[in-house]
Amino acid sequence: MDYIVLDIEFNGRKFASELPMEVIEIGAVRLNSELRQTDEFSALIKPVYFSKLNSFIKKKTGIPQEDIDRASGFKKVITDFIAWLGRGEEEFLLLTWGGEDLKRIVYDTRMHKLDDNFWMSAYYFDLLKGYLRYKNVTNDVSVEAALQDLEITPEGTAHRALDDARMTADVFRAVFQDLDFERKQLYKDTYTNAKERRMVKNAVRTLMAQKTAPTWELFHDKYLKDKVVLTDLRKIVELRECFDAELLKAQQKPQKPAAAVDSATAN
């Protein structure tokens, strides 16, 4: 088994534009079964909608505008990347820090009207979730924070795709023995965002704490109606599935035992 540690950088205006975010850099390293690096991939991508890097991304990544101007388009780079992935002699498993990297590649593949079957059928492992399970914590952490916690000295420049992939590979090696690869997964389209899913979780917890039986109808009227746009049936279905899952977890959670009644008071 080869392990492909993937990282991307992307450009756009997430909250101030209807135009899509676009991948502007792909970086990846290939590790063999002994976790030794055997190859790497790095390429900048010239975006279509935001040809100029926004100031935040430019400062964060340090990518020169002139390098972006000279870069190839997404179609060529993604074709080259898929060919690179196929160069290994072993099957491969993609490793990402969170789910955003693969999601952006899928979105850009579709935006450019390319076949997404390769990415939809490629297994990946979310190393961020694996690391959180290893540490038994729930709050997301950055690769840099994980390296610091593991007492690994980072090398390279953060927020450049290839260097980030190399640093993520360092984290992967350090926690490899404690990872459950049965949790590998295929990419799945989602129609809700993290804020909405978090709202569902908090709503179920609140209703349970209030000794109110959480029902979908109550949740819909109290938390969704007039607060979340529900014009897409797929989003409604996904929210309902999320609600049912959170309710099941809440119901299966052991209840705290009632405080013992003082016998003297009872008498």
C-alpha positions in Angstrom: 0.0 0.0 0.0 1.2 3.5 -0.9 0.1 6.5 1.1 -0.5 9.7 -0.8 -0.5 12.7 1.6 -2.4 15.5 -0.2 -2.7 19.2 0.4 -4.1 22.0 -1.6 -4.3 25.8 -1.5 -7.3 27.7 -2.9 -8.3 31.2 -3.8 -11.5 33.1 -3.9 -13.9 35.1 -1.7 -15.9 32.6 0.4 -18.3 35.1 2.0 -18.4 38.0 -0.4 -19.0 36.4 -3.8 -21.2 33.8 -5.5 -18.2 32.7 -7.6 -16.6 29.4 -6.6 -13.4 29.0 -4.6 -10.7 27.5 -6.9 -7.7 25.3 -6.3 -4.5 27.2 -7.0 -1.9 24.7 -5.8 -1.7 20.9 -5.4 1.1 19.3 -3.3 1.4 15.6 -2.5 4.0 13.1 -1.3 4.0 9.4 -1.8 5.0 7.1 1.1 5.6 3.4 0.7 4.5 0.7 3.1 7.5 1.5 5.3 6.4 5.1 5.4 9.5 6.3 3.5 8.9 9.1 0.9 9.4 7.8 -2.6 8.0 10.6 -4.8 6.4 14.0 -4.7 4.1 16.2 -6.8 3.8 20.0 -6.9 2.0 22.3 -9.2 0.4 25.8 -9.3 -2.9 26.3 -11.0 -4.1 29.4 -12.8 -7.7 30.1 -11.6 -10.6 31.0 -13.9 -12.8 33.3 -11.9 -10.4 35.1 -9.6 -7.3 35.5 -11.7 -5.8 37.8 -9.1 -4.9 36.3 -5.7 -6.9 38.0 -2.9 -4.7 39.8 -0.3 -5.4 37.3 2.4 -4.4 34.3 0.3 -1.4 36.1 -1.1 -0.1 37.0 2.4 -1.0 33.5 3.8 0.7 31.5 1.1 3.4 33.8 -0.1 2.6 32.7 -3.7 3.8 35.4 -6.2 1.1 36.6 -8.5 3.4 36.3 -11.5 3.8 32.5 -10.7 0.1 32.1 -10.8 -0.1 34.0 -14.1 2.3 31.6 -15.7 0.7 28.5 -14.2 -1.2 25.9 -16.2 -5.0 25.6 -15.9 -6.8 23.1 -13.8 -7.5 20.6 -16.6 -3.8 20.1 -17.4 -2.7 20.0 -13.7 -5.4 17.5 -12.6 -4.6 15.3 -15.6 -0.9 15.3 -14.7 -1.8 14.6 -11.0 -4.0 11.6 -11.8 -1.2 10.3 -14.1 1.3 10.8 -11.2 -1.0 8.9 -8.8 -1.0 6.0 -11.2 2.8 5.8 -11.4 3.1 3.8 -8.2 3.3 0.0 -8.3 1.0 -0.4 -5.3 -2.6 0.6 -4.6 -2.8 3.9 -2.8 -4.8 5.5 0.0 -5.2 9.3 0.0 -4.5 11.1 3.3 -5.9 14.5 4.0 -6.0 16.8 7.0 -9.8 17.3 7.1 -12.2 16.9 4.3 -11.8 20.2 2.4 -8.9 19.2 0.1 -10.7 16.4 -1.7 -13.9 18.3 -1.7 -12.3 21.3 -3.6 -10.7 18.9 -6.1 -14.1 17.3 -6.8 -15.8 20.7 -7.1 -13.2 22.0 -9.5 -13.4 18.8 -11.5 -17.1 19.3 -11.9 -16.7 23.0 -12.6 -14.5 22.2 -15.5 -16.9 19.6 -16.7 -14.5 16.7 -16.2 -15.4 13.2 -15.2 -15.4 13.0 -11.4 -15.5 9.1 -11.2 -11.8 8.8 -10.4 -12.2 11.0 -7.3 -15.5 9.5 -6.2 -14.0 6.0 -6.2 -10.7 6.9 -4.5 -10.5 5.9 -0.8 -9.2 8.5 1.5 -8.4 8.7 5.2 -9.1 11.9 7.2 -5.9 12.2 9.3 -7.3 15.1 11.2 -10.1 12.9 12.6 -7.6 10.1 13.2 -5.3 12.4 15.1 -8.3 13.7 17.2 -9.2 10.2 18.1 -5.6 9.4 19.0 -5.5 12.4 21.3 -9.0 11.8 22.5 -10.0 15.5 21.9 -12.8 17.0 19.9 -11.6 20.5 18.9 -9.9 20.7 15.5 -6.2 21.4 15.4 -3.8 22.6 12.7 -1.0 20.5 11.3 1.4 22.9 12.9 -0.2 22.5 16.3 -0.1 18.7 15.9 3.6 18.8 15.1 4.3 21.0 18.1 2.3 18.7 20.4 4.2 15.7 19.0 7.5 17.6 19.5 8.4 17.4 15.8 10.3 20.4 14.4 8.4 21.6 11.3 10.4 22.1 8.1 9.3 24.2 5.1 6.8 26.9 4.7 3.3 26.5 6.1 0.4 27.1 3.7 2.4 26.0 0.7 0.9 22.7 -0.6 4.0 20.6 -0.9 5.5 21.7 2.4 2.2 21.2 4.2 2.0 17.7 2.6 5.5 16.9 3.9 4.6 18.2 7.4 1.3 16.2 7.4 3.4 13.1 6.5 5.5 13.7 9.6 2.4 13.7 11.7 1.2 10.5 9.9 4.4 8.7 10.7 4.3 9.6 14.3 0.7 8.3 15.0 0.6 5.6 12.3 0.4 2.7 14.7 -2.6 4.2 16.5 -4.7 4.9 13.4 -7.8 2.8 12.5 -7.7 2.5 8.7 -11.1 0.8 8.8 -12.3 4.3 8.9 -11.2 5.1 5.4 -14.0 6.5 3.3 -15.2 7.5 -0.2 -16.0 11.1 -0.9 -19.7 11.9 -0.3 -21.5 15.0 -1.4 -22.9 17.1 1.4 -25.6 19.7 1.2 -25.3 21.1 4.7 -22.4 23.0 6.2 -20.6 22.5 9.5 -22.5 25.3 11.2 -25.8 23.7 10.4 -24.7 20.3 11.5 -23.4 21.7 14.7 -26.7 23.5 15.2 -28.5 20.1 15.0 -26.2 18.6 17.6 -26.6 21.6 20.0 -30.4 21.6 19.6 -30.7 17.9 20.4 -28.6 18.4 23.5 -30.6 21.4 24.6 -33.9 19.7 24.2 -32.7 16.6 26.1 -31.3 18.8 28.9 -34.7 20.6 29.1 -36.4 17.1 29.5 -38.2 17.9 26.2 -38.6 14.9 23.8 -36.7 15.9 20.7 -38.8 15.4 17.6 -38.1 16.4 14.1 -41.3 18.5 13.9 -40.3 20.4 17.1 -36.7 20.9 15.9 -37.9 22.1 12.5 -40.3 24.6 13.9 -38.0 25.9 16.6 -34.6 25.8 15.0 -35.0 25.6 11.2 -38.1 27.4 10.1 -37.3 30.9 8.8 -33.7 30.5 9.9 -32.2 28.0 7.4 -32.9 28.0 3.6 -34.6 24.7 2.9 -35.4 24.9 -0.8 -33.2 21.9 -1.6 -34.9 18.6 -0.7 -31.4 17.0 -0.5 -30.5 19.4 2.3 -33.7 18.6 4.2 -33.0 14.9 3.9 -29.5 15.3 5.1 -30.6 17.5 8.1 -33.1 14.8 9.0 -30.5 12.1 8.9 -28.2 14.3 11.0 -31.0 14.9 13.5 -31.8 11.2 13.8 -28.2 10.3 14.3 -27.7 12.9 17.0 -30.9 11.8 18.7 -29.8 8.2 18.7 -26.4 9.1 20.2 -28.1 11.2 22.9 -30.4 8.4 23.8 -27.6 5.8 24.0 -25.5 8.0 26.2 -25.5 6.7 29.8 -27.5 8.9 32.0 -25.9 10.3 35.2 -27.2 8.5 38.2 -29.6 10.5 40.4 -28.1 11.9 43.6 -28.5 9.6 46.5 -31.2 10.6 48.8 -30.1 11.4 52.3 -31.6 8.7 54.5 -32.2 11.1 57.4 -34.0 13.5 55.1 -36.0 10.6 53.7 -37.1 9.6 57.1 
